[in-house]
Amino acid sequence: MIDDFKVKISLEGTINSHWHFTASKDGIDFNGHYDGGEIYWFRPIPEDHYRDQMEESIHDFMAHREPLDSEIR
């Protein structure tokens, strides 16, 4: 479903740290952040018929990441 997925820590070392991701689909980069199991999309937002499938894939990718300090609170 997702052609490429990249993730990095944003605001590392702070209580507000969270995962920032880029999910590429059909040549379009969709950006957002993942915090506490929730996905927050930036612009552009995937169309409804892609969003659910993309979010499922992102949850699968992120399930293997160590929780950040902000997610443990």
PyMOL Python script that loads the backbone (N, CA, C, O; Angstrom):
from pymol import cmd

cmd.read_pdbstr("""\
ATOM      1  N   MET A   1       0.822  -1.196   0.000  1.00  0.00           N
ATOM      2  CA  MET A   1       0.000   0.000   0.000  1.00  0.00           C
ATOM      3  C   MET A   1       0.861   1.253   0.000  1.00  0.00           C
ATOM      4  O   MET A   1       0.602   2.182  -0.765  1.00  0.00           O
ATOM      5  N   ILE A   2       1.883   1.289   0.849  1.00  0.00           N
ATOM      6  CA  ILE A   2       2.794   2.429   0.907  1.00  0.00           C
ATOM      7  C   ILE A   2       4.050   2.055   0.137  1.00  0.00           C
ATOM      8  O   ILE A   2       4.626   0.990   0.361  1.00  0.00           O
ATOM      9  N   ASP A   3       4.481   2.936  -0.778  1.00  0.00           N
ATOM     10  CA  ASP A   3       5.659   2.660  -1.587  1.00  0.00           C
ATOM     11  C   ASP A   3       6.952   2.833  -0.797  1.00  0.00           C
ATOM     12  O   ASP A   3       7.899   2.071  -0.992  1.00  0.00           O
ATOM     13  N   ASP A   4       7.004   3.824   0.092  1.00  0.00           N
ATOM     14  CA  ASP A   4       8.193   4.100   0.892  1.00  0.00           C
ATOM     15  C   ASP A   4       7.750   4.712   2.217  1.00  0.00           C
ATOM     16  O   ASP A   4       6.789   5.480   2.267  1.00  0.00           O
ATOM     17  N   PHE A   5       8.456   4.367   3.283  1.00  0.00           N
ATOM     18  CA  PHE A   5       8.108   4.878   4.607  1.00  0.00           C
ATOM     19  C   PHE A   5       9.383   5.259   5.332  1.00  0.00           C
ATOM     20  O   PHE A   5      10.289   4.438   5.477  1.00  0.00           O
ATOM     21  N   LYS A   6       9.457   6.507   5.789  1.00  0.00           N
ATOM     22  CA  LYS A   6      10.606   6.996   6.549  1.00  0.00           C
ATOM     23  C   LYS A   6      10.090   7.593   7.848  1.00  0.00           C
ATOM     24  O   LYS A   6       9.026   8.212   7.892  1.00  0.00           O
ATOM     25  N   VAL A   7      10.869   7.392   8.902  1.00  0.00           N
ATOM     26  CA  VAL A   7      10.454   7.899  10.207  1.00  0.00           C
ATOM     27  C   VAL A   7      11.666   8.467  10.936  1.00  0.00           C
ATOM     28  O   VAL A   7      12.776   7.950  10.811  1.00  0.00           O
ATOM     29  N   LYS A   8      11.443   9.532  11.696  1.00  0.00           N
ATOM     30  CA  LYS A   8      12.495  10.119  12.528  1.00  0.00           C
ATOM     31  C   LYS A   8      11.842  10.678  13.782  1.00  0.00           C
ATOM     32  O   LYS A   8      10.624  10.846  13.845  1.00  0.00           O
ATOM     33  N   ILE A   9      12.670  10.961  14.776  1.00  0.00           N
ATOM     34  CA  ILE A   9      12.164  11.542  16.017  1.00  0.00           C
ATOM     35  C   ILE A   9      12.183  13.057  15.886  1.00  0.00           C
ATOM     36  O   ILE A   9      13.191  13.642  15.491  1.00  0.00           O
ATOM     37  N   SER A  10      11.077  13.679  16.216  1.00  0.00           N
ATOM     38  CA  SER A  10      10.978  15.131  16.228  1.00  0.00           C
ATOM     39  C   SER A  10      10.987  15.597  17.680  1.00  0.00           C
ATOM     40  O   SER A  10      10.386  14.959  18.544  1.00  0.00           O
ATOM     41  N   LEU A  11      11.660  16.696  17.944  1.00  0.00           N
ATOM     42  CA  LEU A  11      11.790  17.257  19.298  1.00  0.00           C
ATOM     43  C   LEU A  11      12.434  16.257  20.254  1.00  0.00           C
ATOM     44  O   LEU A  11      12.021  16.123  21.406  1.00  0.00           O
ATOM     45  N   GLU A  12      13.454  15.559  19.754  1.00  0.00           N
ATOM     46  CA  GLU A  12      14.124  14.532  20.548  1.00  0.00           C
ATOM     47  C   GLU A  12      14.685  15.110  21.843  1.00  0.00           C
ATOM     48  O   GLU A  12      15.212  16.223  21.866  1.00  0.00           O
ATOM     49  N   GLY A  13      14.563  14.345  22.909  1.00  0.00           N
ATOM     50  CA  GLY A  13      15.095  14.744  24.197  1.00  0.00           C
ATOM     51  C   GLY A  13      14.179  15.652  24.999  1.00  0.00           C
ATOM     52  O   GLY A  13      14.553  16.120  26.074  1.00  0.00           O
ATOM     53  N   THR A  14      12.990  15.903  24.488  1.00  0.00           N
ATOM     54  CA  THR A  14      12.036  16.735  25.222  1.00  0.00           C
ATOM     55  C   THR A  14      10.817  15.904  25.592  1.00  0.00           C
ATOM     56  O   THR A  14      10.615  14.808  25.067  1.00  0.00           O
ATOM     57  N   ILE A  15      10.024  16.427  26.483  1.00  0.00           N
ATOM     58  CA  ILE A  15       8.792  15.735  26.872  1.00  0.00           C
ATOM     59  C   ILE A  15       7.787  15.703  25.721  1.00  0.00           C
ATOM     60  O   ILE A  15       6.853  14.901  25.734  1.00  0.00           O
ATOM     61  N   ASN A  16       7.976  16.565  24.737  1.00  0.00           N
ATOM     62  CA  ASN A  16       7.071  16.629  23.587  1.00  0.00           C
ATOM     63  C   ASN A  16       7.574  15.847  22.383  1.00  0.00           C
ATOM     64  O   ASN A  16       7.059  16.030  21.280  1.00  0.00           O
ATOM     65  N   SER A  17       8.567  14.978  22.564  1.00  0.00           N
ATOM     66  CA  SER A  17       9.099  14.225  21.429  1.00  0.00           C
ATOM     67  C   SER A  17       8.015  13.329  20.832  1.00  0.00           C
ATOM     68  O   SER A  17       7.153  12.812  21.542  1.00  0.00           O
ATOM     69  N   HIS A  18       8.080  13.160  19.533  1.00  0.00           N
ATOM     70  CA  HIS A  18       7.132  12.293  18.837  1.00  0.00           C
ATOM     71  C   HIS A  18       7.777  11.817  17.542  1.00  0.00           C
ATOM     72  O   HIS A  18       8.800  12.349  17.114  1.00  0.00           O
ATOM     73  N   TRP A  19       7.177  10.824  16.936  1.00  0.00           N
ATOM     74  CA  TRP A  19       7.664  10.287  15.671  1.00  0.00           C
ATOM     75  C   TRP A  19       7.105  11.119  14.522  1.00  0.00           C
ATOM     76  O   TRP A  19       5.900  11.358  14.453  1.00  0.00           O
ATOM     77  N   HIS A  20       7.972  11.554  13.630  1.00  0.00           N
ATOM     78  CA  HIS A  20       7.568  12.253  12.408  1.00  0.00           C
ATOM     79  C   HIS A  20       7.780  11.264  11.267  1.00  0.00           C
ATOM     80  O   HIS A  20       8.832  10.630  11.187  1.00  0.00           O
ATOM     81  N   PHE A  21       6.798  11.127  10.389  1.00  0.00           N
ATOM     82  CA  PHE A  21       6.926  10.160   9.301  1.00  0.00           C
ATOM     83  C   PHE A  21       6.613  10.789   7.949  1.00  0.00           C
ATOM     84  O   PHE A  21       5.926  11.805   7.847  1.00  0.00           O
ATOM     85  N   THR A  22       7.144  10.145   6.922  1.00  0.00           N
ATOM     86  CA  THR A  22       6.792  10.432   5.536  1.00  0.00           C
ATOM     87  C   THR A  22       6.404   9.106   4.909  1.00  0.00           C
ATOM     88  O   THR A  22       7.205   8.172   4.868  1.00  0.00           O
ATOM     89  N   ALA A  23       5.187   9.024   4.425  1.00  0.00           N
ATOM     90  CA  ALA A  23       4.678   7.834   3.751  1.00  0.00           C
ATOM     91  C   ALA A  23       4.423   8.210   2.295  1.00  0.00           C
ATOM     92  O   ALA A  23       3.608   9.087   2.009  1.00  0.00           O
ATOM     93  N   SER A  24       5.122   7.548   1.379  1.00  0.00           N
ATOM     94  CA  SER A  24       4.983   7.863  -0.045  1.00  0.00           C
ATOM     95  C   SER A  24       4.045   6.873  -0.716  1.00  0.00           C
ATOM     96  O   SER A  24       4.136   5.662  -0.511  1.00  0.00           O
ATOM     97  N   LYS A  25       3.150   7.415  -1.515  1.00  0.00           N
ATOM     98  CA  LYS A  25       2.189   6.595  -2.261  1.00  0.00           C
ATOM     99  C   LYS A  25       1.973   7.237  -3.620  1.00  0.00           C
ATOM    100  O   LYS A  25       1.589   8.403  -3.699  1.00  0.00           O
ATOM    101  N   ASP A  26       2.214   6.495  -4.683  1.00  0.00           N
ATOM    102  CA  ASP A  26       2.018   6.974  -6.055  1.00  0.00           C
ATOM    103  C   ASP A  26       2.742   8.292  -6.322  1.00  0.00           C
ATOM    104  O   ASP A  26       2.213   9.176  -6.996  1.00  0.00           O
ATOM    105  N   GLY A  27       3.966   8.416  -5.782  1.00  0.00           N
ATOM    106  CA  GLY A  27       4.777   9.600  -6.020  1.00  0.00           C
ATOM    107  C   GLY A  27       4.426  10.805  -5.170  1.00  0.00           C
ATOM    108  O   GLY A  27       5.010  11.872  -5.357  1.00  0.00           O
ATOM    109  N   ILE A  28       3.494  10.670  -4.247  1.00  0.00           N
ATOM    110  CA  ILE A  28       3.096  11.770  -3.362  1.00  0.00           C
ATOM    111  C   ILE A  28       3.593  11.459  -1.955  1.00  0.00           C
ATOM    112  O   ILE A  28       3.363  10.366  -1.437  1.00  0.00           O
ATOM    113  N   ASP A  29       4.278  12.428  -1.336  1.00  0.00           N
ATOM    114  CA  ASP A  29       4.743  12.277   0.043  1.00  0.00           C
ATOM    115  C   ASP A  29       3.690  12.818   1.000  1.00  0.00           C
ATOM    116  O   ASP A  29       3.320  13.991   0.942  1.00  0.00           O
ATOM    117  N   PHE A  30       3.217  11.951   1.874  1.00  0.00           N
ATOM    118  CA  PHE A  30       2.259  12.327   2.909  1.00  0.00           C
ATOM    119  C   PHE A  30       3.015  12.363   4.232  1.00  0.00           C
ATOM    120  O   PHE A  30       3.643  11.376   4.616  1.00  0.00           O
ATOM    121  N   ASN A  31       2.959  13.479   4.919  1.00  0.00           N
ATOM    122  CA  ASN A  31       3.693  13.661   6.168  1.00  0.00           C
ATOM    123  C   ASN A  31       2.731  13.748   7.342  1.00  0.00           C
ATOM    124  O   ASN A  31       1.572  14.138   7.208  1.00  0.00           O
ATOM    125  N   GLY A  32       3.260  13.370   8.492  1.00  0.00           N
ATOM    126  CA  GLY A  32       2.465  13.478   9.698  1.00  0.00           C
ATOM    127  C   GLY A  32       3.295  13.116  10.900  1.00  0.00           C
ATOM    128  O   GLY A  32       4.500  12.888  10.788  1.00  0.00           O
ATOM    129  N   HIS A  33       2.659  13.061  12.045  1.00  0.00           N
ATOM    130  CA  HIS A  33       3.363  12.543  13.209  1.00  0.00           C
ATOM    131  C   HIS A  33       2.506  11.525  13.925  1.00  0.00           C
ATOM    132  O   HIS A  33       1.277  11.523  13.846  1.00  0.00           O
ATOM    133  N   TYR A  34       3.211  10.664  14.624  1.00  0.00           N
ATOM    134  CA  TYR A  34       2.629   9.523  15.308  1.00  0.00           C
ATOM    135  C   TYR A  34       2.954   9.692  16.783  1.00  0.00           C
ATOM    136  O   TYR A  34       4.124   9.721  17.165  1.00  0.00           O
ATOM    137  N   ASP A  35       1.938   9.800  17.600  1.00  0.00           N
ATOM    138  CA  ASP A  35       2.154  10.054  19.023  1.00  0.00           C
ATOM    139  C   ASP A  35       1.124   9.274  19.820  1.00  0.00           C
ATOM    140  O   ASP A  35      -0.081   9.468  19.659  1.00  0.00           O
ATOM    141  N   GLY A  36       1.604   8.401  20.674  1.00  0.00           N
ATOM    142  CA  GLY A  36       0.710   7.639  21.538  1.00  0.00           C
ATOM    143  C   GLY A  36      -0.276   6.763  20.782  1.00  0.00           C
ATOM    144  O   GLY A  36      -1.401   6.557  21.238  1.00  0.00           O
ATOM    145  N   GLY A  37       0.139   6.246  19.625  1.00  0.00           N
ATOM    146  CA  GLY A  37      -0.727   5.392  18.829  1.00  0.00           C
ATOM    147  C   GLY A  37      -1.692   6.136  17.927  1.00  0.00           C
ATOM    148  O   GLY A  37      -2.501   5.514  17.239  1.00  0.00           O
ATOM    149  N   GLU A  38      -1.619   7.457  17.920  1.00  0.00           N
ATOM    150  CA  GLU A  38      -2.490   8.279  17.073  1.00  0.00           C
ATOM    151  C   GLU A  38      -1.696   8.853  15.906  1.00  0.00           C
ATOM    152  O   GLU A  38      -0.529   9.214  16.057  1.00  0.00           O
ATOM    153  N   ILE A  39      -2.334   8.933  14.747  1.00  0.00           N
ATOM    154  CA  ILE A  39      -1.731   9.506  13.549  1.00  0.00           C
ATOM    155  C   ILE A  39      -2.340  10.876  13.318  1.00  0.00           C
ATOM    156  O   ILE A  39      -3.560  11.034  13.286  1.00  0.00           O
ATOM    157  N   TYR A  40      -1.473  11.860  13.158  1.00  0.00           N
ATOM    158  CA  TYR A  40      -1.892  13.231  12.868  1.00  0.00           C
ATOM    159  C   TYR A  40      -1.293  13.614  11.522  1.00  0.00           C
ATOM    160  O   TYR A  40      -0.075  13.728  11.390  1.00  0.00           O
ATOM    161  N   TRP A  41      -2.147  13.812  10.527  1.00  0.00           N
ATOM    162  CA  TRP A  41      -1.701  14.109   9.168  1.00  0.00           C
ATOM    163  C   TRP A  41      -1.442  15.594   8.980  1.00  0.00           C
ATOM    164  O   TRP A  41      -2.165  16.438   9.510  1.00  0.00           O
ATOM    165  N   PHE A  42      -0.389  15.901   8.210  1.00  0.00           N
ATOM    166  CA  PHE A  42      -0.166  17.251   7.708  1.00  0.00           C
ATOM    167  C   PHE A  42      -0.734  17.272   6.296  1.00  0.00           C
ATOM    168  O   PHE A  42      -1.294  16.275   5.842  1.00  0.00           O
ATOM    169  N   ARG A  43      -0.603  18.365   5.615  1.00  0.00           N
ATOM    170  CA  ARG A  43      -1.067  18.454   4.225  1.00  0.00           C
ATOM    171  C   ARG A  43      -0.008  17.893   3.294  1.00  0.00           C
ATOM    172  O   ARG A  43       1.172  18.144   3.539  1.00  0.00           O
ATOM    173  N   PRO A  44      -0.334  17.159   2.257  1.00  0.00           N
ATOM    174  CA  PRO A  44      -1.686  16.741   1.899  1.00  0.00           C
ATOM    175  C   PRO A  44      -2.148  15.571   2.764  1.00  0.00           C
ATOM    176  O   PRO A  44      -1.340  14.794   3.271  1.00  0.00           O
ATOM    177  N   ILE A  45      -3.437  15.468   2.916  1.00  0.00           N
ATOM    178  CA  ILE A  45      -4.052  14.353   3.635  1.00  0.00           C
ATOM    179  C   ILE A  45      -4.499  13.333   2.592  1.00  0.00           C
ATOM    180  O   ILE A  45      -5.111  13.708   1.591  1.00  0.00           O
ATOM    181  N   PRO A  46      -4.205  12.049   2.807  1.00  0.00           N
ATOM    182  CA  PRO A  46      -4.631  11.039   1.827  1.00  0.00           C
ATOM    183  C   PRO A  46      -6.151  11.025   1.659  1.00  0.00           C
ATOM    184  O   PRO A  46      -6.900  11.298   2.596  1.00  0.00           O
ATOM    185  N   GLU A  47      -6.576  10.705   0.458  1.00  0.00           N
ATOM    186  CA  GLU A  47      -8.014  10.579   0.201  1.00  0.00           C
ATOM    187  C   GLU A  47      -8.586   9.465   1.070  1.00  0.00           C
ATOM    188  O   GLU A  47      -7.882   8.523   1.433  1.00  0.00           O
ATOM    189  N   ASP A  48      -9.864   9.583   1.396  1.00  0.00           N
ATOM    190  CA  ASP A  48     -10.510   8.647   2.323  1.00  0.00           C
ATOM    191  C   ASP A  48     -10.281   7.185   1.959  1.00  0.00           C
ATOM    192  O   ASP A  48     -10.021   6.366   2.840  1.00  0.00           O
ATOM    193  N   HIS A  49     -10.374   6.842   0.669  1.00  0.00           N
ATOM    194  CA  HIS A  49     -10.271   5.431   0.293  1.00  0.00           C
ATOM    195  C   HIS A  49      -8.847   4.896   0.449  1.00  0.00           C
ATOM    196  O   HIS A  49      -8.662   3.680   0.486  1.00  0.00           O
ATOM    197  N   TYR A  50      -7.837   5.762   0.542  1.00  0.00           N
ATOM    198  CA  TYR A  50      -6.466   5.339   0.817  1.00  0.00           C
ATOM    199  C   TYR A  50      -6.111   5.456   2.298  1.00  0.00           C
ATOM    200  O   TYR A  50      -5.299   4.686   2.809  1.00  0.00           O
ATOM    201  N   ARG A  51      -6.716   6.411   2.976  1.00  0.00           N
ATOM    202  CA  ARG A  51      -6.295   6.753   4.340  1.00  0.00           C
ATOM    203  C   ARG A  51      -6.367   5.563   5.291  1.00  0.00           C
ATOM    204  O   ARG A  51      -5.404   5.304   6.013  1.00  0.00           O
ATOM    205  N   ASP A  52      -7.473   4.837   5.310  1.00  0.00           N
ATOM    206  CA  ASP A  52      -7.606   3.710   6.240  1.00  0.00           C
ATOM    207  C   ASP A  52      -6.525   2.663   6.003  1.00  0.00           C
ATOM    208  O   ASP A  52      -5.936   2.150   6.954  1.00  0.00           O
ATOM    209  N   GLN A  53      -6.261   2.342   4.734  1.00  0.00           N
ATOM    210  CA  GLN A  53      -5.232   1.349   4.416  1.00  0.00           C
ATOM    211  C   GLN A  53      -3.846   1.862   4.788  1.00  0.00           C
ATOM    212  O   GLN A  53      -3.021   1.111   5.309  1.00  0.00           O
ATOM    213  N   MET A  54      -3.588   3.152   4.518  1.00  0.00           N
ATOM    214  CA  MET A  54      -2.289   3.724   4.867  1.00  0.00           C
ATOM    215  C   MET A  54      -2.100   3.749   6.379  1.00  0.00           C
ATOM    216  O   MET A  54      -1.017   3.437   6.873  1.00  0.00           O
ATOM    217  N   GLU A  55      -3.141   4.115   7.116  1.00  0.00           N
ATOM    218  CA  GLU A  55      -3.032   4.165   8.573  1.00  0.00           C
ATOM    219  C   GLU A  55      -2.793   2.778   9.154  1.00  0.00           C
ATOM    220  O   GLU A  55      -2.040   2.632  10.116  1.00  0.00           O
ATOM    221  N   GLU A  56      -3.418   1.771   8.588  1.00  0.00           N
ATOM    222  CA  GLU A  56      -3.184   0.404   9.043  1.00  0.00           C
ATOM    223  C   GLU A  56      -1.718   0.020   8.829  1.00  0.00           C
ATOM    224  O   GLU A  56      -1.096  -0.577   9.707  1.00  0.00           O
ATOM    225  N   SER A  57      -1.173   0.362   7.668  1.00  0.00           N
ATOM    226  CA  SER A  57       0.238   0.076   7.384  1.00  0.00           C
ATOM    227  C   SER A  57       1.159   0.841   8.327  1.00  0.00           C
ATOM    228  O   SER A  57       2.143   0.285   8.815  1.00  0.00           O
ATOM    229  N   ILE A  58       0.852   2.105   8.587  1.00  0.00           N
ATOM    230  CA  ILE A  58       1.681   2.911   9.484  1.00  0.00           C
ATOM    231  C   ILE A  58       1.654   2.337  10.897  1.00  0.00           C
ATOM    232  O   ILE A  58       2.696   2.265  11.549  1.00  0.00           O
ATOM    233  N   HIS A  59       0.489   1.928  11.381  1.00  0.00           N
ATOM    234  CA  HIS A  59       0.407   1.300  12.711  1.00  0.00           C
ATOM    235  C   HIS A  59       1.267   0.037  12.747  1.00  0.00           C
ATOM    236  O   HIS A  59       1.937  -0.227  13.745  1.00  0.00           O
ATOM    237  N   ASP A  60       1.253  -0.747  11.662  1.00  0.00           N
ATOM    238  CA  ASP A  60       2.084  -1.955  11.598  1.00  0.00           C
ATOM    239  C   ASP A  60       3.570  -1.600  11.650  1.00  0.00           C
ATOM    240  O   ASP A  60       4.330  -2.227  12.387  1.00  0.00           O
ATOM    241  N   PHE A  61       3.989  -0.594  10.868  1.00  0.00           N
ATOM    242  CA  PHE A  61       5.389  -0.160  10.885  1.00  0.00           C
ATOM    243  C   PHE A  61       5.795   0.321  12.276  1.00  0.00           C
ATOM    244  O   PHE A  61       6.871  -0.021  12.767  1.00  0.00           O
ATOM    245  N   MET A  62       4.944   1.102  12.900  1.00  0.00           N
ATOM    246  CA  MET A  62       5.287   1.740  14.170  1.00  0.00           C
ATOM    247  C   MET A  62       5.210   0.777  15.353  1.00  0.00           C
ATOM    248  O   MET A  62       5.771   1.063  16.410  1.00  0.00           O
ATOM    249  N   ALA A  63       4.537  -0.342  15.198  1.00  0.00           N
ATOM    250  CA  ALA A  63       4.418  -1.314  16.286  1.00  0.00           C
ATOM    251  C   ALA A  63       5.780  -1.858  16.703  1.00  0.00           C
ATOM    252  O   ALA A  63       5.932  -2.354  17.819  1.00  0.00           O
ATOM    253  N   HIS A  64       6.768  -1.772  15.820  1.00  0.00           N
ATOM    254  CA  HIS A  64       8.093  -2.319  16.096  1.00  0.00           C
ATOM    255  C   HIS A  64       9.072  -1.268  16.613  1.00  0.00           C
ATOM    256  O   HIS A  64      10.251  -1.567  16.803  1.00  0.00           O
ATOM    257  N   ARG A  65       8.607  -0.054  16.842  1.00  0.00           N
ATOM    258  CA  ARG A  65       9.460   1.030  17.353  1.00  0.00           C
ATOM    259  C   ARG A  65       9.379   1.082  18.873  1.00  0.00           C
ATOM    260  O   ARG A  65       8.345   0.785  19.470  1.00  0.00           O
ATOM    261  N   GLU A  66      10.484   1.461  19.476  1.00  0.00           N
ATOM    262  CA  GLU A  66      10.501   1.663  20.923  1.00  0.00           C
ATOM    263  C   GLU A  66       9.652   2.885  21.260  1.00  0.00           C
ATOM    264  O   GLU A  66       9.709   3.879  20.537  1.00  0.00           O
ATOM    265  N   PRO A  67       8.870   2.841  22.329  1.00  0.00           N
ATOM    266  CA  PRO A  67       8.095   4.026  22.705  1.00  0.00           C
ATOM    267  C   PRO A  67       9.020   5.167  23.127  1.00  0.00           C
ATOM    268  O   PRO A  67      10.073   4.947  23.725  1.00  0.00           O
ATOM    269  N   LEU A  68       8.604   6.376  22.804  1.00  0.00           N
ATOM    270  CA  LEU A  68       9.339   7.562  23.225  1.00  0.00           C
ATOM    271  C   LEU A  68       8.922   7.935  24.635  1.00  0.00           C
ATOM    272  O   LEU A  68       7.881   7.489  25.116  1.00  0.00           O
ATOM    273  N   ASP A  69       9.732   8.753  25.303  1.00  0.00           N
ATOM    274  CA  ASP A  69       9.395   9.192  26.661  1.00  0.00           C
ATOM    275  C   ASP A  69       8.009   9.818  26.721  1.00  0.00           C
ATOM    276  O   ASP A  69       7.283   9.626  27.696  1.00  0.00           O
ATOM    277  N   SER A  70       7.637  10.572  25.678  1.00  0.00           N
ATOM    278  CA  SER A  70       6.333  11.237  25.683  1.00  0.00           C
ATOM    279  C   SER A  70       5.184  10.238  25.606  1.00  0.00           C
ATOM    280  O   SER A  70       4.066  10.549  26.018  1.00  0.00           O
ATOM    281  N   GLU A  71       5.449   9.030  25.078  1.00  0.00           N
ATOM    282  CA  GLU A  71       4.400   8.021  24.966  1.00  0.00           C
ATOM    283  C   GLU A  71       4.241   7.220  26.253  1.00  0.00           C
ATOM    284  O   GLU A  71       3.223   6.559  26.456  1.00  0.00           O
ATOM    285  N   ILE A  72       5.228   7.278  27.104  1.00  0.00           N
ATOM    286  CA  ILE A  72       5.192   6.513  28.349  1.00  0.00           C
ATOM    287  C   ILE A  72       4.421   7.256  29.431  1.00  0.00           C
ATOM    288  O   ILE A  72       3.910   6.637  30.364  1.00  0.00           O
ATOM    289  N   ARG A  73       4.334   8.565  29.316  1.00  0.00           N
ATOM    290  CA  ARG A  73       3.668   9.374  30.349  1.00  0.00           C
ATOM    291  C   ARG A  73       2.218   9.035  30.510  1.00  0.00           C
ATOM    292  O   ARG A  73       1.533   9.632  31.339  1.00  0.00           O
TER     293      ARG A  73
END
""", "prot")
cmd.dss("prot")
cmd.show_as("cartoon", "prot")
cmd.util.cbc("prot")
cmd.orient("prot")
